Amino acid sequence: MSHTTTDEPARRVSGATVPVLAFAGIVVAVMQTLLVPVIKDLPRLLDTTPSNATWVLTSTLLSGAVATPIMGRLGDLYGKRRMLIASLAVMVAGALVSAFTDALLPMIVGRTFQGFAMGAIPLGIGLMRDMLPRERLGSAMALMSSSIGVGGGLALPAAALVAQHTDWHALFYGAAGLGVLSIALTLLVVPESPLRAKGSFDLPGALGLSAGLVLFLLPITKGSDWGWGSATTLGLFAAAVVVLLLWGLMELRVAAPLVDLRTTARREVLLTNLASIMVGVAFYVVSLVLPQLLQLPSATGYGLGQSMIVAGLCVAPLGLTMMFTAPVYARLSARYGPRTTLIIGLLVIAVGYGGGLGLMSAAWQTVVTSVLLGAGIGLAYSSLPALIVGAVPASETGAANGLNTLMRSIGTSVSSAVIGMVLANTSTTVGGVAIPTMHGFRVSFLIATGAVAAGLVLAFFLPRRRPEATTQLRASSEEDANLARAEEALRGFRGRVLAADGAPVARAKVTLIDRHGRQAGATLTAGDGSYTLAVPAEGPYVLAARAAGHGPLAHAATHAGDERPVDLDLSLPGDTVSA
């Protein structure tokens, strides 16, 4: 088990830190939808077959899935800001490779590099947890988590405008420029996190997870081309199961694994990750259906006959609404907690898809659907990192959020494969061209509604956390934060650290350890040797103190709910008392 080597109170950071990190998330998300306006033209533009052209999109998806948990773990070990900048730099390099080529293979290589930037989302969330005061953390993580949808939504009309009026390579030059700007802003504004996890990077674990993910996602994305019952598709799925099972057994034996499967198996983490898959499925359905419905010719009897740019503008409110729900989420979560906010978000998504079944006959109706779905998805996405952060140690924030982001990516991948198959199987042929039908669109919306229903069931089984266990994530104003601090002082552990002569020891490190031997909190003593530590949950704990120039270690066993001060005497190393 790894622990942080440095634990300090939240640092004062620039007011621009959150917008800069959110901008990085938006830039990364742009990579996912950058080529949507020119998908149908890729075979001609790259002088290749339609089947080969799909690798331009598949490569980005696969590399993003592989990079997300790996970059999160590297950030925990070597610095989240450093890995964030590395992710953006690889993305810029990939964008420039793609910008200078018209050949398929170099384009796939460039797009693979662009996918590596997906690790920026969990890294940004980890930086926020490490540095922001609690009164800003809830809304900040909500904005960062939603940035993947915001970037995807806003990129559609912008990319359509560029593709329609300039050479399509300008899309990659623009992406590279955004990446360079994001790197510069990060270097100028965002400080490095002081927190580090002990241990080394689990290279065998990274290779095993990468192989398993590729074997799993490849048939999902290419199954419609290869045939879902083909030997290739079924063989890859079987290989994925074998590799991931062997990888899991190996990770359970490693002291510092890439993914702590014991933590991941906790009820709250497991259910949150499963719910993330459902939200990912629901999010991608609207991105696949509405642009096609808007651009189909009105001669079909149900198509809305809009241009590529107008279609992008009608879907853009999806991303904009997600952005504006961040402060709303902070208020709701402060009052009711992230579990309830996730449930509310899923209910809003269900209303959006349910109403959308009857709102497909005019462009303005698609805007209404986009707004409703954006609000629901924004609330749901914003709740996920808060649930994860509240359930894992600080030293595992990057890796845990990386895995959660991966779960969303798996959801969008499954959604893309399933909805693509549905639309293909329900299409009609007009003049030798297969055209999606209204029946296919409505079935797609019903599938999304089913995914939301599954997500609701999972969310209702999430454990209810005590209010004091989530004060760090729920405070939404300075007043709330002051109240939270007062509650922690009353309900947490308090006392003093004393030297051999009875004098108080300033800036001694006090660590709270739970029954499983995991770090549950840490702080530094004040000038008078006093400390206060919040109680994450009921149960027995050990308080340990150490200070430079004093005895090796003092520790005391105690129990949550005991209101007596716990003084730690550095003149008695190793002595354990029962509270």
C-alpha positions in Angstrom: 0.0 0.0 0.0 1.4 3.4 -0.9 1.1 6.5 1.1 1.9 10.2 0.6 5.3 11.4 1.6 4.1 14.9 2.1 0.8 16.1 3.6 0.2 19.8 3.9 -2.8 22.0 4.4 -4.5 23.3 1.2 -2.3 25.9 -0.4 -3.3 29.3 -1.6 -3.4 29.2 -5.3 -4.2 31.7 -8.0 -7.8 32.3 -8.8 -6.9 31.4 -12.4 -5.9 27.9 -11.5 -9.3 26.3 -11.9 -10.1 28.0 -15.2 -6.7 27.0 -16.6 -7.1 23.3 -15.5 -10.7 23.3 -16.9 -9.4 24.8 -20.2 -6.9 21.9 -20.4 -9.7 19.5 -20.0 -11.7 21.2 -22.7 -8.7 21.1 -25.1 -8.3 17.4 -24.5 -12.0 16.7 -25.1 -11.8 18.6 -28.4 -9.6 15.8 -29.7 -12.4 13.3 -29.3 -14.8 15.1 -31.7 -12.3 17.0 -33.8 -12.9 14.9 -36.9 -16.7 14.3 -36.6 -17.6 16.9 -39.3 -15.3 15.2 -41.8 -15.9 11.5 -40.9 -17.8 10.7 -44.0 -15.0 12.3 -46.2 -12.0 10.5 -44.5 -11.8 7.7 -47.1 -11.5 10.2 -49.9 -9.2 12.6 -48.0 -6.8 9.8 -47.0 -7.2 7.7 -50.2 -8.2 4.6 -48.3 -11.2 2.3 -47.7 -14.0 3.3 -45.3 -13.0 0.4 -43.0 -9.3 1.6 -42.8 -10.4 5.2 -42.3 -12.2 4.3 -39.0 -8.8 3.6 -37.5 -8.3 7.3 -37.4 -11.0 7.5 -34.7 -10.4 4.1 -33.1 -6.7 4.8 -32.5 -7.5 7.9 -30.4 -10.1 6.0 -28.4 -7.7 3.1 -27.6 -4.7 5.3 -26.7 -6.9 7.5 -24.5 -8.2 4.5 -22.6 -4.7 3.1 -22.1 -3.2 6.5 -21.1 -5.8 7.6 -18.6 -5.1 5.2 -15.6 -1.3 5.2 -16.4 -0.9 8.9 -16.4 -3.0 9.1 -13.2 -0.6 6.8 -11.4 2.5 8.5 -12.8 1.0 11.8 -11.5 0.6 10.4 -8.1 4.2 9.2 -8.1 6.1 12.0 -9.9 3.9 15.1 -9.9 0.5 15.7 -11.4 1.3 19.0 -13.0 4.4 17.5 -14.6 2.4 14.7 -16.1 -0.4 17.1 -17.2 2.2 19.1 -19.2 3.6 15.9 -20.6 0.1 14.7 -21.7 -0.5 18.0 -23.4 2.9 18.0 -25.1 2.3 14.5 -26.6 -1.1 15.8 -27.8 0.5 18.8 -29.5 3.1 16.5 -31.2 0.3 14.2 -32.4 -1.7 17.2 -33.8 1.3 18.4 -35.8 2.0 14.9 -37.2 -1.6 14.8 -38.4 -1.5 18.3 -39.8 1.4 17.5 -42.1 0.1 14.3 -43.7 -2.5 13.0 -46.1 -1.4 9.4 -45.6 -3.3 6.9 -43.5 -0.5 5.5 -41.3 1.0 8.8 -40.2 -2.5 10.1 -39.5 -3.2 7.1 -37.3 0.1 7.7 -35.4 -0.7 11.3 -34.9 -4.2 10.5 -33.7 -2.8 7.9 -31.3 -0.6 10.6 -29.7 -3.6 12.9 -29.4 -5.5 10.3 -27.4 -2.8 10.3 -24.7 -4.0 13.7 -23.6 -7.1 12.1 -22.0 -5.0 11.6 -18.9 -5.3 15.3 -18.3 -8.8 15.0 -16.8 -7.9 12.9 -13.7 -4.6 14.8 -13.3 -6.5 18.1 -13.1 -9.0 16.7 -10.6 -6.1 15.4 -8.5 -4.4 18.8 -8.6 -7.6 20.4 -7.4 -7.9 18.0 -4.5 -4.3 18.5 -3.4 -4.3 22.3 -3.5 -7.7 23.9 -3.3 -9.5 24.9 0.0 -12.6 23.0 0.6 -14.9 25.9 -0.1 -13.7 25.9 -3.8 -13.2 22.2 -4.3 -16.7 21.0 -5.1 -17.5 23.4 -7.9 -13.9 23.1 -9.3 -14.0 19.4 -9.6 -17.4 19.6 -11.1 -16.2 21.9 -13.8 -13.1 19.8 -14.5 -15.2 16.6 -14.7 -17.7 18.3 -17.1 -15.0 19.7 -19.3 -14.9 16.4 -21.3 -18.5 17.0 -22.3 -18.0 20.8 -22.7 -15.1 20.4 -25.0 -16.8 17.7 -27.1 -20.0 19.8 -27.4 -18.3 23.1 -28.3 -15.9 21.4 -30.8 -18.7 20.2 -33.0 -19.8 23.6 -34.4 -16.3 25.1 -34.3 -14.8 22.1 -36.2 -17.8 22.2 -38.7 -17.1 25.9 -39.4 -13.4 25.3 -40.0 -13.9 22.2 -42.1 -16.5 23.9 -44.3 -14.5 27.0 -45.1 -10.8 26.0 -44.9 -8.5 23.0 -45.6 -9.3 20.2 -43.1 -5.7 20.2 -41.9 -6.5 23.5 -40.2 -8.4 21.4 -37.6 -5.0 20.0 -36.4 -3.2 23.3 -36.5 -5.9 24.7 -34.3 -5.7 21.8 -31.9 -1.9 22.1 -31.7 -2.3 25.9 -31.0 -4.8 25.2 -28.2 -2.4 22.6 -26.7 0.5 25.0 -26.7 -1.7 27.7 -25.1 -2.8 25.3 -22.4 0.8 24.3 -21.7 1.9 27.9 -21.3 -1.0 28.8 -19.0 -0.4 25.7 -16.9 3.3 26.6 -16.5 2.4 30.2 -15.6 -0.5 29.6 -13.3 -0.7 26.1 -11.9 1.7 25.1 -9.1 2.9 21.5 -8.6 1.1 19.4 -6.0 3.2 18.8 -2.8 1.7 15.3 -2.5 3.5 12.2 -3.7 2.8 8.5 -3.4 5.6 6.2 -2.3 6.7 3.2 -4.4 7.7 2.7 -8.0 5.8 2.6 -11.3 4.2 -0.8 -11.9 5.4 -1.4 -15.5 4.1 -5.0 -15.8 0.8 -3.8 -14.5 0.7 -1.0 -17.1 1.5 -3.4 -19.9 -1.1 -5.9 -18.7 -3.8 -3.3 -18.4 -3.0 -1.8 -21.8 -3.1 -5.2 -23.5 -6.4 -6.1 -21.8 -8.0 -2.8 -22.7 -6.9 -2.9 -26.3 -8.2 -6.5 -26.6 -11.5 -5.5 -25.1 -12.1 -2.1 -26.8 -10.9 -3.2 -30.3 -13.7 -5.6 -31.0 -16.2 -3.1 -29.5 -15.2 -0.4 -31.9 -14.6 -2.7 -34.9 -17.3 -5.4 -34.3 -19.8 -3.9 -36.7 -17.1 -4.1 -39.5 -15.8 -7.6 -38.6 -19.2 -9.1 -37.6 -20.2 -9.5 -34.0 -20.2 -13.3 -34.4 -16.9 -13.5 -36.3 -14.0 -15.5 -35.0 -11.9 -12.4 -34.7 -14.4 -10.5 -32.6 -15.2 -13.4 -30.3 -11.5 -14.4 -30.0 -10.5 -10.9 -29.0 -13.2 -10.7 -26.3 -12.1 -14.1 -24.9 -8.4 -13.0 -24.9 -9.4 -9.8 -23.1 -11.1 -11.7 -20.4 -8.1 -14.0 -19.9 -5.6 -11.1 -19.9 -7.6 -8.9 -17.5 -8.1 -11.8 -15.1 -4.3 -12.6 -15.1 -3.6 -8.9 -14.7 -5.9 -8.7 -11.7 -4.3 -11.6 -10.0 -0.9 -10.0 -10.6 -2.0 -6.6 -9.3 -3.2 -8.2 -6.0 0.3 -9.5 -5.4 2.1 -6.2 -6.1 3.0 -4.0 -3.2 2.4 -0.7 -5.1 0.1 -1.7 -8.0 -0.9 0.5 -10.9 -4.6 0.1 -9.8 -5.3 -0.9 -6.2 -8.0 -3.5 -6.8 -8.8 -3.7 -3.1 -9.7 -0.1 -3.1 -11.5 -0.4 -6.4 -13.6 -3.2 -5.0 -14.9 -1.0 -2.2 -18.7 -0.7 -2.6 -18.6 3.1 -3.2 -15.8 3.0 -5.7 -17.2 0.0 -7.6 -20.7 1.3 -7.9 -19.5 4.7 -8.9 -17.4 3.3 -11.7 -20.3 1.1 -12.9 -22.6 4.1 -12.8 -19.9 6.0 -14.8 -20.2 3.5 -17.6 -24.0 4.1 -17.8 -23.5 7.9 -17.9 -21.0 7.5 -20.6 -23.5 5.4 -22.7 -26.2 8.1 -22.2 -23.9 11.0 -23.1 -22.7 9.6 -26.4 -26.2 8.6 -27.7 -27.2 12.3 -28.1 -23.9 13.1 -29.8 -24.6 10.4 -32.4 -28.3 10.9 -33.0 -29.1 14.6 -33.1 -26.4 15.7 -35.6 -27.6 13.0 -38.1 -31.3 13.9 -37.6 -30.5 17.6 -38.1 -28.5 17.0 -41.3 -30.8 14.5 -43.0 -32.7 16.0 -46.0 -36.2 17.1 -45.2 -37.3 15.0 -48.3 -37.0 11.9 -46.1 -40.1 13.1 -44.2 -38.3 13.3 -40.8 -34.9 14.8 -41.5 -34.5 18.5 -40.6 -32.4 19.6 -43.5 -29.9 21.7 -41.6 -26.3 22.5 -42.6 -23.3 21.0 -40.8 -22.7 24.3 -38.9 -26.4 24.7 -37.9 -26.5 21.1 -36.7 -23.4 21.8 -34.6 -24.9 25.0 -33.1 -28.1 23.1 -32.2 -26.1 20.5 -30.3 -23.7 23.0 -28.7 -26.0 23.8 -25.8 -25.3 20.3 -24.6 -21.7 21.3 -23.7 -22.6 24.9 -22.6 -25.2 23.6 -20.2 -22.8 21.1 -18.7 -20.4 24.0 -18.0 -23.0 26.1 -16.3 -24.2 23.3 -14.1 -20.9 23.3 -12.1 -22.0 26.0 -9.6 -25.4 24.4 -9.4 -23.9 21.1 -8.6 -21.7 22.7 -5.8 -24.9 24.0 -4.1 -26.8 20.8 -4.5 -23.9 18.7 -3.3 -23.2 21.0 -0.4 -26.8 20.5 0.8 -27.5 16.9 -0.2 -24.2 15.2 -1.0 -22.8 13.9 -4.3 -24.8 10.7 -4.2 -28.1 12.6 -4.2 -26.8 14.9 -6.9 -25.9 11.9 -9.1 -29.4 10.6 -8.7 -30.9 14.0 -9.6 -28.7 14.2 -12.7 -29.7 10.8 -13.9 -33.4 11.7 -13.4 -32.9 14.8 -15.5 -31.2 12.7 -18.2 -34.1 10.3 -18.2 -36.6 13.2 -18.6 -34.4 14.6 -21.5 -34.4 11.3 -23.4 -38.1 10.6 -22.6 -39.1 14.0 -23.8 -36.7 13.7 -26.7 -38.7 10.8 -28.1 -41.4 13.3 -29.1 -39.2 16.3 -29.8 -37.6 15.4 -33.1 -39.7 17.4 -35.6 -38.0 20.8 -35.5 -34.5 22.2 -34.9 -35.6 24.2 -31.8 -36.8 21.0 -30.2 -33.4 19.4 -30.5 -32.0 22.5 -28.7 -34.5 21.9 -25.9 -33.4 18.2 -25.7 -29.7 19.3 -25.7 -30.2 21.7 -22.8 -32.1 19.1 -20.7 -29.5 16.4 -21.4 -26.6 18.8 -20.8 -28.0 19.7 -17.4 -28.5 16.1 -16.4 -25.1 14.9 -17.7 -23.4 17.9 -16.2 -24.8 17.0 -12.7 -24.0 13.4 -13.1 -20.4 13.9 -14.4 -19.8 16.5 -11.6 -20.8 14.0 -8.9 -18.5 11.2 -10.0 -15.1 12.6 -9.0 -16.5 13.8 -5.6 -17.7 10.2 -4.9 -14.3 8.8 -5.9 -12.2 11.3 -4.1 -14.2 10.8 -0.9 -13.6 7.1 -1.0 -9.9 6.8 -1.7 -6.7 8.0 0.1 -5.1 11.2 -1.2 -2.1 9.3 -2.5 -4.4 7.4 -5.0 -6.5 10.3 -6.3 -4.9 10.4 -9.7 -5.0 6.7 -10.3 -8.6 6.3 -9.0 -9.9 9.2 -11.0 -8.0 7.9 -14.0 -9.8 4.6 -13.7 -13.1 6.4 -13.3 -12.5 8.4 -16.5 -11.6 5.2 -18.2 -15.0 3.8 -17.2 -16.7 6.7 -18.9 -14.7 6.1 -22.0 -15.7 2.5 -22.0 -19.3 3.7 -21.7 -19.0 5.9 -24.8 -17.2 3.1 -26.7 -20.0 0.7 -25.9 -22.6 3.4 -26.8 -20.9 4.0 -30.2 -20.8 0.3 -31.1 -24.4 -0.4 -30.0 -26.0 2.7 -31.5 -24.0 2.3 -34.7 -25.3 -1.2 -35.0 -28.9 -0.2 -34.2 -28.9 2.7 -36.8 -27.3 0.4 -39.4 -29.8 -2.4 -38.9 -32.9 -0.1 -38.9 -31.7 2.0 -41.9 -33.4 2.3 -45.2 -31.8 2.4 -48.7 -32.6 5.4 -50.9 -30.8 5.6 -54.2 -28.3 3.0 -53.1 -27.4 5.0 -49.9 -28.3 3.7 -46.4 -30.1 6.4 -44.4 -31.0 6.1 -40.7 -34.7 6.0 -39.9 -36.7 7.7 -37.3 -37.4 4.3 -35.8 -33.6 3.8 -35.3 -33.3 7.2 -33.6 -36.1 6.5 -31.2 -34.7 3.0 -30.4 -31.4 4.7 -29.7 -33.1 7.1 -27.2 -34.8 4.1 -25.5 -31.4 2.4 -25.1 -30.0 5.6 -23.5 -33.0 5.6 -21.2 -32.3 2.0 -20.2 -28.7 2.9 -19.4 -29.9 5.7 -17.2 -32.3 3.4 -15.4 -29.4 1.0 -14.7 -27.3 3.9 -13.5 -30.1 5.0 -11.1 -30.3 1.5 -9.6 -26.5 1.6 -9.0 -26.7 5.1 -7.5 -29.4 4.1 -5.1 -27.2 1.4 -3.7 -24.3 3.8 -3.1 -23.8 4.1 0.7 -24.9 7.3 2.4 -22.0 9.1 3.9 -22.1 10.9 7.1 -22.1 14.7 6.6 -18.7 15.1 8.3 -17.2 12.6 6.0 -17.8 14.8 3.0 -17.3 18.3 4.3 -14.2 18.7 2.2 -16.1 18.2 -1.0 -19.5 19.7 -0.1 -18.7 23.2 1.2 -19.8 25.7 -1.5 -19.1 29.0 0.2 -16.8 30.6 2.8 -19.6 30.4 5.4 -20.1 26.7 4.7 -16.4 26.1 5.0 -16.2 27.9 8.4 -19.0 25.8 9.7 -17.4 22.6 8.3 -14.1 23.5 10.1 -16.0 24.0 13.4 -17.8 20.7 13.0 -14.5 18.9 12.3 -12.9 20.5 15.4 -15.8 19.2 17.5 -16.1 15.7 15.9 -12.5 15.0 15.0 -9.4 14.2 17.1 -7.6 17.0 18.8 -4.7 17.3 21.3 -1.1 18.3 21.4 2.3 16.9 20.5 4.8 17.2 23.4 8.6 16.9 23.6 10.5 14.9 26.3 10.5 17.9 28.6 6.8 18.5 28.2 7.2 21.4 25.8 4.8 21.7 22.9 6.3 20.7 19.5 5.4 23.0 16.5 5.1 21.7 13.0 5.2 18.0 14.0 3.5 15.8 11.6 0.4 14.0 13.0 -1.0 11.1 10.9 -4.4 9.4 11.3 -4.3 5.6 10.4 -7.4 3.5 10.0 -8.0 -0.1 11.0 -6.7 -1.3 7.6 -3.4 0.4 8.1 -4.3 3.1 5.6 -3.7 6.8 6.0 -7.0 8.5 6.7 -5.7 12.1 7.3 -2.7 14.1 8.2 -1.8 17.6 9.5 1.0 19.7 11.0 0.8 21.0 14.6 0.4 24.7 15.3 2.9 26.9 17.2 1.5 25.7 20.6 1.8 22.0 19.5 -2.0 21.6 19.0 -3.6 19.7 16.2 -7.1 18.9 14.9 -7.9 16.0 12.5 -11.4 15.2 11.0 -12.9 11.8 11.5 -13.6 10.2 8.1 -15.9 7.5 9.6 -16.7 5.5 12.7 -14.2 3.0 13.9 -10.8 2.6 15.7 -7.8 4.7 14.7 -4.2 5.1 15.5 -2.7 8.6 15.8 1.0 8.8 15.0 3.3 11.8 15.5 6.9 12.5 14.5 9.1 15.6 14.4 12.6 16.4 13.4 15.1 16.4 16.3 12.8 14.4 18.6 12.0 10.8 19.5 11.4 8.3 16.7 7.6 8.1 16.8 4.8 8.5 19.3 1.4 6.8 18.7 -1.9 6.3 20.5 -4.9 4.1 19.7 -8.3 5.8 19.9 -11.8 5.6 18.6 -14.0 7.9 16.6 -16.5 9.6 18.8 -14.2 9.9 21.8 -14.2 13.6 22.7 -11.1 13.5 25.0 -8.0 15.2 23.7 -5.3 12.8 22.6 -1.8 14.1 23.5 1.1 12.5 21.8 4.3 12.4 23.9 7.5 12.1 21.9 9.4 11.1 25.0 7.4 7.7 24.9 8.1 6.3 21.5 6.2 3.1 20.8 3.9 3.4 23.8 0.3 2.6 22.9 -2.6 3.7 25.1 -6.3 2.8 24.6 -8.7 5.6 24.6 
